[in-house]
Amino acid sequence: MLTSTIILTAAAVTTLAPQQSSVTLVREVRGLRVAAVAGGPGSRFAVGTEQGSIRVSDARTGQSVSTLTGHTLAVYALAFSRDGRRIVSGDDLGRISLWEVGGRKVLDFPRAKGHARGIHALAFTPNGRNIASVGKDDKILFWNVTGGNPIREQLGNNANFFGIGYTSSGALITGTLADGLRIYSGGKQIAMWDIPGSEGANNIAVNPAGRALIAGRDGNVYVYSVPQRRMIGTLKGHESWVMTVAINNAGTIGASASVDGTVRVWNLTNMRQIAVLQNMSPVNCPVAFTGDGRYLITASSADDLRVYSVPTR
């Protein structure tokens, strides 16, 4: 069925001609300078900006939910808790803050015992009691949501950690530039998965059930079955480094953003490409799906916010 597309800008609202595509641009917000995105429950999502603010919105209605202010540098990492009530954010100075989605800051985690450099990625544990943070200082820190100093740290020792996610059992999976994917549990590395023919992973994404995982690096996207502990497919198409990946909650649709200026949308069931989005951000390359899987949140080459409707399977 053909659908009309509405683009919201700071100055005007424009209706585009109907498009016949399974991936359709439904909203654009110009001048936002998007640095990071995260999907929340239902059709909600959060945007971290280069100016340091965080905006929570609804992809279906286009309505703003709240604006979170407090960071002084670009917010490059965001994550929702599983219940959707809280957001954790990290900026380019290494600051990490916990918020209620409605707008109240819960706490700032201590900087003295935190990351020495900016934050790459954040994730809540499945039970919501702890948060893991990946920094540019090549370490993962584990925090209690009640605050205080880190309760544990995992040093990369030149692994160069990128991306983070949790399995349903609570094991942590992270990507490395050194040797592919590492899995940790109880403070110990319990497994390592190679990425054949690749130089490691720039980013990973795990669905909330902890069963499907995708990783990106050298122009390809690698698909893994977590229960089977093996790679089950390679998605080809990007012409340069894949910097960011996302996966919907069902584990059926993936997205990848590259420095080639494209975002590609993939069917992870049949390993086929669904769409190629052009003129996208080649630097921050943010991508995320909303919790209902109906919307892909990303940014244009001008760092303007873009919201696309996407198939759920």
Secondary structure as the mmCIF struct_conf table of DSSP 4:
data_model
#
loop_
_struct_conf.conf_type_id
_struct_conf.id
_struct_conf.beg_label_comp_id
_struct_conf.beg_label_asym_id
_struct_conf.beg_label_seq_id
_struct_conf.end_label_comp_id
_struct_conf.end_label_asym_id
_struct_conf.end_label_seq_id
STRN STRN1 THR A 3 LEU A 8
BEND BEND1 ALA A 10 ALA A 11
STRN STRN2 VAL A 13 GLN A 19
BEND BEND2 SER A 21 VAL A 23
STRN STRN3 THR A 24 VAL A 29
TURN_TY1_P TURN_TY1_P1 ARG A 30 GLY A 31
STRN STRN4 VAL A 34 GLY A 39
BEND BEND3 PRO A 41 PRO A 41
TURN_TY1_P TURN_TY1_P2 GLY A 42 SER A 43
STRN STRN5 ARG A 44 THR A 49
TURN_TY1_P TURN_TY1_P3 GLU A 50 GLN A 51
BEND BEND4 GLY A 52 GLY A 52
STRN STRN6 ILE A 54 ASP A 58
TURN_TY1_P TURN_TY1_P4 ALA A 59 THR A 61
STRN STRN7 SER A 64 LEU A 68
BEND BEND5 THR A 72 LEU A 73
STRN STRN8 VAL A 75 PHE A 80
TURN_TY1_P TURN_TY1_P5 ARG A 82 ASP A 83
BEND BEND6 GLY A 84 ARG A 85
STRN STRN9 ARG A 86 ASP A 91
TURN_TY1_P TURN_TY1_P6 ASP A 92 LEU A 93
BEND BEND7 GLY A 94 GLY A 94
STRN STRN10 ILE A 96 GLU A 100
TURN_TY1_P TURN_TY1_P7 VAL A 101 GLY A 102
BEND BEND8 GLY A 103 GLY A 103
STRN STRN11 LYS A 105 ASP A 108
BEND BEND9 ARG A 111 ARG A 111
TURN_TY1_P TURN_TY1_P8 ALA A 112 LYS A 113
BEND BEND10 GLY A 114 GLY A 114
BEND BEND11 ALA A 116 ARG A 117
STRN STRN12 ILE A 119 PHE A 124
TURN_TY1_P TURN_TY1_P9 PRO A 126 ASN A 127
BEND BEND12 GLY A 128 ARG A 129
STRN STRN13 ASN A 130 GLY A 135
TURN_TY1_P TURN_TY1_P10 LYS A 136 ASP A 137
BEND BEND13 ASP A 138 ASP A 138
STRN STRN14 LYS A 139 ASN A 144
TURN_TY1_P TURN_TY1_P11 VAL A 145 THR A 146
BEND BEND14 GLY A 148 ASN A 149
BEND BEND15 ILE A 151 ILE A 151
STRN STRN15 ARG A 152 LEU A 155
BEND BEND16 ASN A 157 ASN A 158
STRN STRN16 PHE A 161 TYR A 166
TURN_TY1_P TURN_TY1_P12 SER A 168 SER A 169
BEND BEND17 GLY A 170 GLY A 170
STRN STRN17 LEU A 172 THR A 176
TURN_TY1_P TURN_TY1_P13 LEU A 177 ASP A 179
STRN STRN18 GLY A 180 SER A 185
TURN_TY1_P TURN_TY1_P14 GLY A 186 GLY A 187
STRN STRN19 LYS A 188 TRP A 193
TURN_TY1_P TURN_TY1_P15 PRO A 196 GLY A 197
BEND BEND18 SER A 198 SER A 198
BEND BEND19 ASN A 202 ASN A 202
STRN STRN20 ASN A 203 VAL A 206
TURN_TY1_P TURN_TY1_P16 PRO A 208 ALA A 209
BEND BEND20 GLY A 210 GLY A 210
STRN STRN21 ALA A 212 GLY A 216
BEND BEND21 ASP A 218 GLY A 219
STRN STRN22 ASN A 220 SER A 225
TURN_TY1_P TURN_TY1_P17 VAL A 226 ARG A 229
STRN STRN23 ARG A 230 LYS A 236
BEND BEND22 GLU A 239 SER A 240
STRN STRN24 VAL A 242 ILE A 247
TURN_TY1_P TURN_TY1_P18 ASN A 249 ALA A 250
BEND BEND23 GLY A 251 THR A 252
STRN STRN25 ILE A 253 SER A 258
TURN_TY1_P TURN_TY1_P19 VAL A 259 ASP A 260
BEND BEND24 GLY A 261 GLY A 261
STRN STRN26 VAL A 263 ASN A 267
TURN_TY1_P TURN_TY1_P20 LEU A 268 MET A 271
STRN STRN27 ARG A 272 LEU A 277
BEND BEND25 ASN A 279 ASN A 279
STRN STRN28 MET A 280 MET A 280
BEND BEND26 PRO A 282 ASN A 284
STRN STRN29 VAL A 287 PHE A 289
TURN_TY1_P TURN_TY1_P21 GLY A 291 ASP A 292
BEND BEND27 GLY A 293 ARG A 294
STRN STRN30 TYR A 295 ALA A 299
STRN STRN31 SER A 300 SER A 300
TURN_TY1_P TURN_TY1_P22 SER A 301 ALA A 302
STRN STRN32 LEU A 305 SER A 309
#
